[in-house]
Amino acid sequence: MLSEAVQDYLKAIYKLGQDGQSPVTTSLIAERLEVAPASVTNMVKKLAEMRLLEHTPYQGVELTAAGEKIALEIIRHHRLLELYLAETLGYAWDEVHAEADRLEHAISEEFEERIDQALGFPRVGAHGEPIPSKQGDIDNPRYQPLAELQPGQRAVVRRVSDRFPEMLRYMEEIGLKLGVQVEVREKAPFQGPLLLRINGGRKKQSLGLEVASHIFVEVA
Ligand SMILES: [Zn+2]
């Protein structure tokens, strides 16, 4: 049985790679996990000894197949728990992440299977993220950040980041949910906001680029 810390590191490294960070450096890991760089150095050494990752000094780390398998197992727990909390227990989408972060280490394989079954074997989580299968297969459709769209482009919201609860609350307030259609009407220069039409509504909604970089869309 691996410690929670080991599981959190493997998960963070996997997700940084998915976010397009290449190479995944120790400073990126420190930033993501909000820990001191020296702790990351120690843990990376330990994980390399356990053959869960490979570390090339001054380059970065890469999970081995064994490390990736564990990361996907924890991510599967996390995303199934989030969906279960949202769909069955009525949690809001900004509340589920913190609960799942705690519970993901604790649930048994039996519990995981029961949740999976109760939810009808879902492949997409509460924030639109893919749920890895029990065998560790994962579909990873590449959606574009909303921030990259140009005026006149239309798209459907497919995935949002689960890491910022205030952002999720704000998005819900202005009607930005999964499956919603957006059209970029204007984009102000110099990192200015986007003006969006949401679900064909009349009102133009202004959205900062920072928020828009955490929303992933499928362009129509
Ligand atoms: Zn989450």
Residues whose N, C-alpha, C, O or C-beta is under 5 A from the ligand:
A	BS01	ZN	H97 D162
